[in-house]
Amino acid sequence: MGITSFNLGNMTLAVLVVVLLLFPPLASVAAQQEDPLGEGRGVDVVAGPHAVRVFVINSNLAAGFLQMALFITDANTGETVSDASVVLKANNEDQAYEGWATALNSPSMPERYDVRMNLGSTGEWTIDVDVSSSLGQGGTRALTLDVPALSRYTNGSLVFFGIFAAMMLGLVYLFWSTKRQNRRRREAVEVDAQGEP
């Protein structure tokens, strides 16, 4: 009586819960392994003596979030410029809203300048790049983005609520089936006790 037996329904439900719990982390790992700087996804602009290649790495425009990588080279020779000061200006003329951010590189990747921006309102945003280095200074428009109104529920939140509801239903089923098994055991013990002289 001390050993608990699992029926096929409980075992299937347990496997389903484990799969649902493991699926989002595995999908996240797969997304991180994808090369974010694939060919043809960048925008090439010229800012004075600098050639600038702009990649949007990650964005959630509905939340106003934007992450970019910039590669700065000498427009004439194509050599990497690792000492540049890179400032990005975001402008939303409809909302009279303006913001800026600085893109920074690291000693381990001097050719890549990374920046994260939060665009504070909806509407059309223009992103301008201003680059200063030993070559000189120059600026240009790099991107035009449309930030939509933030919807209350995104696809991701609907998936989260669906998984949460499935897990709750699974827990309720496990609780109910355990109570049912315990009741049947008690009834069997009572029947056995009544049958004994």
TORMI-207854 format. One record per atom (N, C-alpha, C): residue in three letters; x, y, z. Coordinates in Angstrom, 3 decimals. Layout:
PT   rest       east      north         up
PT    ALA          X          Y          Z
...
END
This chain:
PT   rest       east      north         up
PT    MET      0.810     -1.220      0.000
PT    MET      0.000      0.000      0.000
PT    MET      0.845      1.272      0.000
PT    GLY      2.125      1.172      0.448
PT    GLY      2.961      2.356      0.545
PT    GLY      3.453      2.834     -0.814
PT    ILE      3.441      1.981     -1.824
PT    ILE      3.935      2.354     -3.149
PT    ILE      2.775      2.945     -3.939
PT    THR      2.997      4.140     -4.500
PT    THR      1.958      4.802     -5.294
PT    THR      2.103      4.365     -6.735
PT    SER      1.024      3.955     -7.337
PT    SER      1.072      3.550     -8.739
PT    SER      0.502      4.671     -9.600
PT    PHE      1.151      4.884    -10.741
PT    PHE      0.679      5.902    -11.681
PT    PHE     -0.090      5.200    -12.789
PT    ASN     -1.258      5.733    -13.095
PT    ASN     -1.951      5.181    -14.248
PT    ASN     -1.487      5.899    -15.513
PT    LEU     -1.879      5.428    -16.664
PT    LEU     -1.406      5.958    -17.934
PT    LEU     -1.769      7.437    -18.101
PT    GLY     -2.951      7.826    -17.635
PT    GLY     -3.380      9.234    -17.759
PT    GLY     -2.474     10.168    -16.976
PT    ASN     -2.106      9.781    -15.754
PT    ASN     -1.231     10.623    -14.936
PT    ASN      0.161     10.721    -15.557
PT    MET      0.651      9.610    -16.077
PT    MET      1.974      9.605    -16.684
PT    MET      2.000     10.487    -17.928
PT    THR      0.976     10.410    -18.752
PT    THR      0.897     11.237    -19.956
PT    THR      0.842     12.711    -19.587
PT    LEU      0.061     13.033    -18.576
PT    LEU     -0.067     14.419    -18.133
PT    LEU      1.254     14.944    -17.592
PT    ALA      1.970     14.123    -16.845
PT    ALA      3.268     14.541    -16.304
PT    ALA      4.254     14.822    -17.432
PT    VAL      4.270     13.965    -18.460
PT    VAL      5.162     14.175    -19.606
PT    VAL      4.784     15.466    -20.327
PT    LEU      3.491     15.733    -20.495
PT    LEU      3.031     16.945    -21.162
PT    LEU      3.472     18.185    -20.400
PT    VAL      3.355     18.170    -19.078
PT    VAL      3.758     19.317    -18.261
PT    VAL      5.260     19.555    -18.405
PT    VAL      6.056     18.495    -18.381
PT    VAL      7.506     18.643    -18.530
PT    VAL      7.847     19.222    -19.897
PT    VAL      7.188     18.751    -20.944
PT    VAL      7.448     19.268    -22.293
PT    VAL      7.080     20.746    -22.377
PT    LEU      5.946     21.129    -21.801
PT    LEU      5.529     22.537    -21.827
PT    LEU      6.499     23.414    -21.054
PT    LEU      7.058     22.907    -19.973
PT    LEU      8.010     23.691    -19.199
PT    LEU      9.352     23.823    -19.912
PT    LEU      9.746     22.816    -20.682
PT    LEU     11.035     22.850    -21.360
PT    LEU     10.978     23.549    -22.709
PT    PHE      9.813     23.626    -23.345
PT    PHE      9.711     24.165    -24.695
PT    PHE     10.148     25.627    -24.807
PT    PRO      9.669     26.569    -23.959
PT    PRO     10.097     27.968    -24.126
PT    PRO     11.603     28.166    -23.985
PT    PRO     12.305     27.540    -22.995
PT    PRO     13.756     27.735    -22.951
PT    PRO     14.474     27.188    -24.186
PT    LEU     14.014     26.052    -24.717
PT    LEU     14.654     25.494    -25.902
PT    LEU     14.454     26.407    -27.109
PT    ALA     13.250     26.980    -27.245
PT    ALA     12.992     27.900    -28.350
PT    ALA     13.854     29.149    -28.217
PT    SER     14.051     29.609    -26.977
PT    SER     14.883     30.782    -26.741
PT    SER     16.330     30.511    -27.120
PT    VAL     16.848     29.336    -26.762
PT    VAL     18.216     28.978    -27.114
PT    VAL     18.373     28.906    -28.622
PT    ALA     17.395     28.324    -29.309
PT    ALA     17.458     28.228    -30.770
PT    ALA     17.473     29.619    -31.398
PT    ALA     16.679     30.543    -30.855
PT    ALA     16.648     31.904    -31.393
PT    ALA     17.968     32.613    -31.163
PT    GLN     18.637     32.357    -30.023
PT    GLN     19.902     33.004    -29.742
PT    GLN     21.014     32.460    -30.631
PT    GLN     20.917     31.211    -31.051
PT    GLN     21.955     30.628    -31.880
PT    GLN     21.857     31.087    -33.327
PT    GLU     20.726     31.626    -33.709
PT    GLU     20.558     32.121    -35.075
PT    GLU     21.449     33.346    -35.274
PT    ASP     22.112     33.424    -36.403
PT    ASP     23.008     34.538    -36.678
PT    ASP     22.188     35.798    -36.903
PT    PRO     22.275     36.796    -35.983
PT    PRO     21.444     37.990    -36.125
PT    PRO     21.945     38.939    -37.202
PT    LEU     23.177     38.754    -37.692
PT    LEU     23.747     39.680    -38.649
PT    LEU     23.880     39.032    -40.023
PT    GLY     22.792     38.417    -40.473
PT    GLY     22.804     37.729    -41.758
PT    GLY     22.971     38.695    -42.917
PT    GLU     23.406     38.159    -44.038
PT    GLU     23.611     38.980    -45.223
PT    GLU     22.286     39.579    -45.700
PT    GLY     22.342     40.804    -46.173
PT    GLY     21.171     41.437    -46.753
PT    GLY     20.231     42.047    -45.734
PT    ARG     20.566     41.967    -44.445
PT    ARG     19.663     42.505    -43.431
PT    ARG     20.100     43.874    -42.948
PT    GLY     21.281     44.316    -43.369
PT    GLY     21.797     45.598    -42.909
PT    GLY     21.441     46.730    -43.857
PT    VAL     21.630     47.948    -43.362
PT    VAL     21.416     49.150    -44.151
PT    VAL     22.763     49.849    -44.258
PT    ASP     23.188     50.173    -45.465
PT    ASP     24.461     50.861    -45.685
PT    ASP     24.200     52.339    -45.920
PT    VAL     24.905     53.183    -45.145
PT    VAL     24.809     54.637    -45.315
PT    VAL     26.217     55.208    -45.248
PT    VAL     26.358     56.441    -45.723
PT    VAL     27.635     57.145    -45.663
PT    VAL     27.440     58.370    -44.785
PT    ALA     28.306     58.486    -43.757
PT    ALA     28.263     59.625    -42.838
PT    ALA     29.599     60.337    -42.934
PT    GLY     29.689     61.324    -43.819
PT    GLY     30.956     62.029    -44.037
PT    GLY     31.985     61.073    -44.605
PT    PRO     33.166     60.980    -43.971
PT    PRO     34.205     60.070    -44.475
PT    PRO     34.010     58.620    -44.028
PT    HIS     32.877     58.328    -43.386
PT    HIS     32.646     56.998    -42.818
PT    HIS     31.562     56.249    -43.598
PT    ALA     31.809     54.962    -43.826
PT    ALA     30.763     54.067    -44.328
PT    ALA     30.206     53.340    -43.102
PT    VAL     28.894     53.357    -42.958
PT    VAL     28.245     52.785    -41.774
PT    VAL     27.271     51.706    -42.236
PT    ARG     27.415     50.517    -41.655
PT    ARG     26.464     49.424    -41.907
PT    ARG     25.679     49.237    -40.617
PT    VAL     24.354     49.396    -40.693
PT    VAL     23.474     49.352    -39.529
PT    VAL     22.638     48.081    -39.584
PT    PHE     22.681     47.310    -38.500
PT    PHE     21.873     46.099    -38.374
PT    PHE     20.917     46.268    -37.207
PT    VAL     19.645     45.968    -37.418
PT    VAL     18.698     45.868    -36.304
PT    VAL     18.807     44.447    -35.784
PT    ILE     19.295     44.305    -34.558
PT    ILE     19.509     42.984    -33.969
PT    ILE     18.243     42.477    -33.318
PT    ASN     17.630     43.324    -32.549
PT    ASN     16.453     42.914    -31.783
PT    ASN     15.555     44.124    -31.647
PT    SER     14.267     43.917    -31.822
PT    SER     13.355     45.045    -31.654
PT    SER     11.987     44.560    -31.219
PT    ASN     11.370     45.356    -30.407
PT    ASN      9.961     45.187    -30.064
PT    ASN      9.370     46.583    -30.195
PT    LEU      9.046     46.945    -31.427
PT    LEU      8.622     48.316    -31.681
PT    LEU      7.327     48.663    -30.971
PT    ALA      6.473     47.669    -30.710
PT    ALA      5.236     47.955    -29.990
PT    ALA      5.542     48.433    -28.573
PT    ALA      6.668     48.003    -28.007
PT    ALA      7.082     48.451    -26.674
PT    ALA      8.118     49.562    -26.766
PT    GLY      8.493     49.969    -27.989
PT    GLY      9.447     51.051    -28.163
PT    GLY     10.888     50.644    -27.951
PT    PHE     11.212     49.356    -28.046
PT    PHE     12.571     48.870    -27.797
PT    PHE     13.275     48.578    -29.114
PT    LEU     14.535     49.001    -29.210
PT    LEU     15.312     48.802    -30.430
PT    LEU     16.771     48.577    -30.054
PT    GLN     17.381     47.505    -30.581
PT    GLN     18.791     47.218    -30.362
PT    GLN     19.463     47.083    -31.718
PT    MET     20.589     47.800    -31.897
PT    MET     21.264     47.809    -33.190
PT    MET     22.762     47.578    -33.026
PT    ALA     23.384     47.102    -34.099
PT    ALA     24.839     46.993    -34.198
PT    ALA     25.265     47.797    -35.417
PT    LEU     26.333     48.567    -35.260
PT    LEU     26.843     49.394    -36.345
PT    LEU     28.301     49.025    -36.609
PT    PHE     28.656     48.957    -37.880
PT    PHE     30.032     48.683    -38.284
PT    PHE     30.519     49.906    -39.051
PT    ILE     31.576     50.557    -38.527
PT    ILE     32.089     51.801    -39.089
PT    ILE     33.395     51.500    -39.824
PT    THR     33.462     51.913    -41.066
PT    THR     34.691     51.755    -41.843
PT    THR     35.007     53.062    -42.558
PT    ASP     36.236     53.196    -43.011
PT    ASP     36.657     54.328    -43.826
PT    ASP     35.961     54.184    -45.184
PT    ALA     35.234     55.210    -45.599
PT    ALA     34.463     55.131    -46.850
PT    ALA     35.364     54.976    -48.067
PT    ASN     36.617     55.428    -47.978
PT    ASN     37.525     55.349    -49.124
PT    ASN     38.298     54.038    -49.176
PT    THR     38.785     53.579    -48.016
PT    THR     39.659     52.396    -48.005
PT    THR     38.965     51.129    -47.530
PT    GLY     37.852     51.259    -46.789
PT    GLY     37.166     50.086    -46.253
PT    GLY     37.774     49.565    -44.966
PT    GLU     38.781     50.268    -44.417
PT    GLU     39.411     49.844    -43.171
PT    GLU     38.494     50.137    -41.992
PT    THR     38.543     49.264    -40.989
PT    THR     37.720     49.419    -39.788
PT    THR     38.146     50.658    -39.008
PT    VAL     37.162     51.407    -38.535
PT    VAL     37.409     52.565    -37.679
PT    VAL     37.009     52.166    -36.260
PT    SER     38.014     52.010    -35.394
PT    SER     37.724     51.530    -34.039
PT    SER     37.733     52.637    -32.994
PT    ASP     38.032     53.885    -33.395
PT    ASP     38.113     54.974    -32.420
PT    ASP     36.993     55.997    -32.603
PT    ALA     35.889     55.600    -33.210
PT    ALA     34.822     56.548    -33.533
PT    ALA     33.937     56.842    -32.325
PT    SER     33.401     58.036    -32.329
PT    SER     32.346     58.419    -31.388
PT    SER     31.043     58.388    -32.190
PT    VAL     30.130     57.485    -31.807
PT    VAL     28.909     57.259    -32.590
PT    VAL     27.694     57.639    -31.752
PT    VAL     26.944     58.619    -32.229
PT    VAL     25.740     59.081    -31.539
PT    VAL     24.550     58.885    -32.472
PT    LEU     23.492     58.274    -31.947
PT    LEU     22.274     58.093    -32.719
PT    LEU     21.195     59.008    -32.166
PT    LYS     20.523     59.697    -33.073
PT    LYS     19.442     60.607    -32.670
PT    LYS     18.132     60.058    -33.212
PT    ALA     17.160     59.924    -32.326
PT    ALA     15.836     59.443    -32.718
PT    ALA     14.877     60.628    -32.663
PT    ASN     14.097     60.802    -33.711
PT    ASN     13.213     61.954    -33.791
PT    ASN     11.830     61.517    -34.242
PT    ASN     10.808     61.939    -33.496
PT    ASN      9.417     61.694    -33.850
PT    ASN      8.758     63.058    -34.020
PT    GLU      8.647     63.511    -35.271
PT    GLU      8.127     64.854    -35.535
PT    GLU      6.651     64.983    -35.177
PT    ASP      5.880     63.890    -35.307
PT    ASP      4.445     63.952    -34.988
PT    ASP      4.220     64.238    -33.509
PT    GLN      5.057     63.669    -32.651
PT    GLN      4.886     63.822    -31.204
PT    GLN      5.826     64.883    -30.628
PT    ALA      6.634     65.512    -31.471
PT    ALA      7.643     66.480    -31.028
PT    ALA      8.512     65.868    -29.936
PT    TYR      8.961     64.642    -30.204
PT    TYR      9.750     63.893    -29.226
PT    TYR     11.095     63.566    -29.850
PT    GLU     12.166     63.787    -29.068
PT    GLU     13.497     63.526    -29.571
PT    GLU     14.309     62.807    -28.502
PT    GLY     15.139     61.880    -28.932
PT    GLY     16.004     61.172    -27.994
PT    GLY     17.322     60.855    -28.660
PT    TRP     18.290     60.440    -27.863
PT    TRP     19.583     60.093    -28.421
PT    TRP     20.210     58.981    -27.596
PT    ALA     21.188     58.310    -28.202
PT    ALA     21.932     57.246    -27.522
PT    ALA     23.320     57.171    -28.136
PT    THR     24.257     56.667    -27.357
PT    THR     25.630     56.504    -27.818
PT    THR     25.898     55.031    -28.087
PT    ALA     26.463     54.754    -29.246
PT    ALA     26.853     53.378    -29.581
PT    ALA     28.309     53.181    -29.177
PT    LEU     28.571     52.076    -28.495
PT    LEU     29.914     51.808    -27.980
PT    LEU     30.446     50.499    -28.520
PT    ASN     31.772     50.446    -28.691
PT    ASN     32.419     49.194    -29.074
PT    ASN     33.203     48.673    -27.874
PT    SER     33.779     47.503    -28.015
PT    SER     34.553     46.899    -26.929
PT    SER     35.920     46.489    -27.464
PT    PRO     36.916     46.340    -26.576
PT    PRO     38.241     45.911    -27.054
PT    PRO     38.211     44.550    -27.751
PT    SER     37.278     43.678    -27.341
PT    SER     37.216     42.360    -27.967
PT    SER     36.610     42.420    -29.377
PT    MET     35.746     43.425    -29.640
PT    MET     35.148     43.606    -30.972
PT    MET     35.197     45.089    -31.331
PT    PRO     36.377     45.617    -31.662
PT    PRO     36.488     47.058    -31.928
PT    PRO     35.736     47.509    -33.174
PT    GLU     35.414     46.571    -34.068
PT    GLU     34.729     46.949    -35.308
PT    GLU     33.215     47.073    -35.147
PT    ARG     32.681     46.603    -34.005
PT    ARG     31.226     46.586    -33.809
PT    ARG     30.817     47.546    -32.696
PT    TYR     29.895     48.444    -33.038
PT    TYR     29.360     49.413    -32.072
PT    TYR     27.917     49.014    -31.776
PT    ASP     27.605     48.803    -30.494
PT    ASP     26.260     48.370    -30.094
PT    ASP     25.518     49.501    -29.403
PT    VAL     24.202     49.528    -29.620
PT    VAL     23.364     50.552    -28.997
PT    VAL     21.969     49.993    -28.743
PT    ARG     21.379     50.429    -27.646
PT    ARG     19.981     50.109    -27.327
PT    ARG     19.236     51.416    -27.160
PT    MET     18.044     51.468    -27.749
PT    MET     17.250     52.692    -27.669
PT    MET     15.828     52.355    -27.245
PT    ASN     15.236     53.274    -26.514
PT    ASN     13.820     53.189    -26.178
PT    ASN     13.127     54.358    -26.849
PT    LEU     12.213     54.037    -27.729
PT    LEU     11.459     55.066    -28.441
PT    LEU     10.186     55.336    -27.654
PT    GLY     10.072     56.555    -27.129
PT    GLY      9.081     56.835    -26.096
PT    GLY      7.654     57.062    -26.534
PT    SER      7.341     57.044    -27.812
PT    SER      5.954     57.264    -28.218
PT    SER      5.696     56.571    -29.553
PT    THR      4.441     56.492    -29.918
PT    THR      4.061     55.839    -31.174
PT    THR      4.277     56.796    -32.344
PT    GLY      4.212     56.254    -33.543
PT    GLY      4.341     57.073    -34.739
PT    GLY      5.601     56.760    -35.503
PT    GLU      5.916     57.625    -36.471
PT    GLU      7.075     57.412    -37.328
PT    GLU      8.313     58.043    -36.707
PT    TRP      9.344     57.237    -36.559
PT    TRP     10.618     57.680    -35.985
PT    TRP     11.696     57.641    -37.058
PT    THR     12.551     58.653    -37.059
PT    THR     13.731     58.637    -37.903
PT    THR     14.949     58.482    -37.003
PT    ILE     15.877     57.641    -37.422
PT    ILE     17.102     57.398    -36.668
PT    ILE     18.261     57.951    -37.497
PT    ASP     18.942     58.965    -36.958
PT    ASP     20.093     59.569    -37.614
PT    ASP     21.373     59.117    -36.914
PT    VAL     22.429     58.927    -37.698
PT    VAL     23.730     58.507    -37.168
PT    VAL     24.718     59.649    -37.353
PT    ASP     25.417     59.994    -36.265
PT    ASP     26.451     61.023    -36.306
PT    ASP     27.756     60.370    -35.864
PT    VAL     28.758     60.360    -36.742
PT    VAL     30.032     59.676    -36.473
PT    VAL     31.171     60.685    -36.506
PT    SER     32.004     60.637    -35.445
PT    SER     33.218     61.462    -35.383
PT    SER     34.394     60.543    -35.110
PT    SER     35.481     60.750    -35.839
PT    SER     36.703     59.961    -35.620
PT    SER     37.885     60.777    -36.111
PT    SER     39.051     60.148    -36.142
PT    SER     40.253     60.830    -36.646
PT    SER     40.124     61.168    -38.138
PT    LEU     39.181     60.517    -38.823
PT    LEU     38.946     60.807    -40.242
PT    LEU     38.159     62.092    -40.445
PT    GLY     37.385     62.464    -39.447
PT    GLY     36.525     63.634    -39.555
PT    GLY     35.165     63.360    -38.931
PT    GLN     34.182     64.151    -39.334
PT    GLN     32.843     64.050    -38.754
PT    GLN     31.820     64.030    -39.873
PT    GLY     30.716     63.273    -39.656
PT    GLY     29.637     63.242    -40.628
PT    GLY     28.397     62.615    -40.039
PT    GLY     27.269     62.989    -40.584
PT    GLY     26.001     62.448    -40.102
PT    GLY     25.060     62.186    -41.264
PT    THR     24.125     61.272    -41.036
PT    THR     23.151     60.938    -42.072
PT    THR     21.958     60.224    -41.448
PT    ARG     20.869     60.149    -42.196
PT    ARG     19.702     59.380    -41.774
PT    ARG     19.940     57.915    -42.081
PT    ALA     19.713     57.039    -41.081
PT    ALA     19.966     55.606    -41.261
PT    ALA     18.685     54.812    -41.439
PT    LEU     17.686     55.078    -40.602
PT    LEU     16.463     54.275    -40.610
PT    LEU     15.241     55.148    -40.414
PT    THR     14.109     54.653    -40.904
PT    THR     12.801     55.210    -40.580
PT    THR     11.954     54.048    -40.085
PT    LEU     11.424     54.180    -38.875
PT    LEU     10.670     53.099    -38.240
PT    LEU      9.290     53.582    -37.839
PT    ASP      8.334     52.683    -37.892
PT    ASP      6.975     53.001    -37.462
PT    ASP      6.691     52.248    -36.173
PT    VAL      6.490     52.981    -35.082
PT    VAL      6.200     52.374    -33.785
PT    VAL      4.686     52.329    -33.622
PT    PRO      4.105     51.116    -33.610
PT    PRO      2.644     51.001    -33.490
PT    PRO      2.192     51.234    -32.053
PT    ALA      0.894     51.427    -31.890
PT    ALA      0.335     51.544    -30.544
PT    ALA      0.511     50.218    -29.825
PT    LEU      0.836     50.298    -28.550
PT    LEU      1.054     49.093    -27.754
PT    LEU     -0.274     48.375    -27.558
PT    SER     -0.351     47.149    -28.036
PT    SER     -1.572     46.370    -27.837
PT    SER     -1.519     45.719    -26.465
PT    ARG     -2.671     45.555    -25.847
PT    ARG     -2.720     44.998    -24.496
PT    ARG     -2.193     43.576    -24.465
PT    TYR     -2.542     42.793    -25.457
PT    TYR     -2.108     41.403    -25.470
PT    TYR     -1.368     41.123    -26.768
PT    THR     -0.141     40.676    -26.648
PT    THR      0.642     40.309    -27.815
PT    THR      0.552     38.799    -28.003
PT    ASN      1.071     38.298    -29.104
PT    ASN      1.066     36.853    -29.344
PT    ASN      1.791     36.111    -28.243
PT    GLY      2.894     36.676    -27.764
PT    GLY      3.655     36.034    -26.695
PT    GLY      2.863     35.913    -25.413
PT    SER      2.098     36.949    -25.072
PT    SER      1.318     36.877    -23.835
PT    SER      0.167     35.886    -23.980
PT    LEU     -0.393     35.767    -25.182
PT    LEU     -1.455     34.782    -25.382
PT    LEU     -0.914     33.365    -25.243
PT    VAL      0.300     33.126    -25.763
PT    VAL      0.923     31.811    -25.600
PT    VAL      1.186     31.541    -24.129
PT    PHE      1.683     32.549    -23.409
PT    PHE      1.950     32.388    -21.979
PT    PHE      0.663     32.026    -21.237
PT    PHE     -0.420     32.752    -21.496
PT    PHE     -1.679     32.459    -20.814
PT    PHE     -2.195     31.073    -21.175
PT    GLY     -2.022     30.658    -22.435
PT    GLY     -2.450     29.320    -22.846
PT    GLY     -1.675     28.235    -22.120
PT    ILE     -0.351     28.394    -22.026
PT    ILE      0.476     27.408    -21.316
PT    ILE      0.123     27.395    -19.834
PT    PHE     -0.077     28.576    -19.258
PT    PHE     -0.441     28.660    -17.843
PT    PHE     -1.778     27.963    -17.584
PT    ALA     -2.762     28.198    -18.464
PT    ALA     -4.066     27.555    -18.291
PT    ALA     -3.942     26.036    -18.419
PT    ALA     -3.137     25.558    -19.384
PT    ALA     -2.944     24.113    -19.541
PT    ALA     -2.293     23.508    -18.302
PT    MET     -1.320     24.215    -17.740
PT    MET     -0.660     23.719    -16.527
PT    MET     -1.639     23.675    -15.350
PT    MET     -2.468     24.699    -15.234
PT    MET     -3.440     24.717    -14.135
PT    MET     -4.458     23.582    -14.289
PT    LEU     -4.914     23.359    -15.525
PT    LEU     -5.834     22.242    -15.758
PT    LEU     -5.172     20.912    -15.429
PT    GLY     -3.893     20.781    -15.787
PT    GLY     -3.159     19.557    -15.459
PT    GLY     -3.040     19.350    -13.965
PT    LEU     -2.763     20.414    -13.218
PT    LEU     -2.666     20.302    -11.762
PT    LEU     -4.011     19.935    -11.140
PT    VAL     -5.080     20.540    -11.650
PT    VAL     -6.420     20.209    -11.131
PT    VAL     -6.727     18.742    -11.406
PT    TYR     -6.387     18.265    -12.607
PT    TYR     -6.644     16.863    -12.938
PT    TYR     -5.838     15.933    -12.031
PT    LEU     -4.555     16.255    -11.808
PT    LEU     -3.727     15.429    -10.921
PT    LEU     -4.301     15.388     -9.506
PT    PHE     -4.711     16.547     -9.005
PT    PHE     -5.289     16.618     -7.663
PT    PHE     -6.570     15.780     -7.588
PT    TRP     -7.432     15.932     -8.596
PT    TRP     -8.696     15.210     -8.613
PT    TRP     -8.469     13.697     -8.712
PT    SER     -7.546     13.260     -9.609
PT    SER     -7.326     11.823     -9.776
PT    SER     -6.667     11.217     -8.538
PT    THR     -5.804     11.971     -7.860
PT    THR     -5.195     11.479     -6.622
PT    THR     -6.252     11.303     -5.535
PT    LYS     -7.141     12.285     -5.412
PT    LYS     -8.229     12.163     -4.420
PT    LYS     -9.124     10.969     -4.748
PT    ARG     -9.398     10.758     -6.035
PT    ARG    -10.245      9.642     -6.448
PT    ARG     -9.583      8.305     -6.109
PT    GLN     -8.279      8.186     -6.377
PT    GLN     -7.559      6.957     -6.051
PT    GLN     -7.532      6.718     -4.543
PT    ASN     -7.303      7.780     -3.783
PT    ASN     -7.289      7.637     -2.316
PT    ASN     -8.658      7.196     -1.792
PT    ARG     -9.736      7.762     -2.356
PT    ARG    -11.087      7.371     -1.937
PT    ARG    -11.329      5.904     -2.254
PT    ARG    -10.923      5.456     -3.443
PT    ARG    -11.109      4.049     -3.822
PT    ARG    -10.320      3.127     -2.894
PT    ARG     -9.096      3.533     -2.535
PT    ARG     -8.303      2.717     -1.605
PT    ARG     -8.975      2.623     -0.238
PT    ARG     -9.472      3.772      0.264
PT    ARG    -10.165      3.762      1.562
PT    ARG    -11.381      2.838      1.521
PT    GLU    -12.134      2.935      0.404
PT    GLU    -13.324      2.082      0.279
PT    GLU    -12.928      0.598      0.229
PT    ALA    -11.818      0.299     -0.489
PT    ALA    -11.360     -1.098     -0.552
PT    ALA    -10.921     -1.581      0.807
PT    VAL    -10.242     -0.721      1.571
PT    VAL     -9.792     -1.109      2.928
PT    VAL    -11.012     -1.329      3.822
PT    GLU    -12.016     -0.456      3.714
PT    GLU    -13.238     -0.604      4.537
PT    GLU    -13.979     -1.884      4.185
PT    VAL    -14.054     -2.209      2.873
PT    VAL    -14.719     -3.433      2.457
PT    VAL    -13.966     -4.639      3.007
PT    ASP    -12.626     -4.604      2.922
PT    ASP    -11.815     -5.699      3.449
PT    ASP    -12.005     -5.812      4.971
PT    ALA    -12.081     -4.667      5.658
PT    ALA    -12.238     -4.685      7.120
PT    ALA    -13.625     -5.242      7.511
PT    GLN    -14.652     -4.916      6.727
PT    GLN    -15.992     -5.421      7.030
PT    GLN    -16.117     -6.908      6.724
PT    GLY    -15.357     -7.366      5.752
PT    GLY    -15.426     -8.788      5.366
PT    GLY    -14.694     -9.688      6.342
PT    GLU    -13.767     -9.139      7.127
PT    GLU    -13.039     -9.959      8.104
PT    GLU    -13.925    -10.206      9.298
PT    PRO    -13.870    -11.459      9.889
PT    PRO    -14.727    -11.771     11.057
PT    PRO    -14.208    -11.135     12.334
END
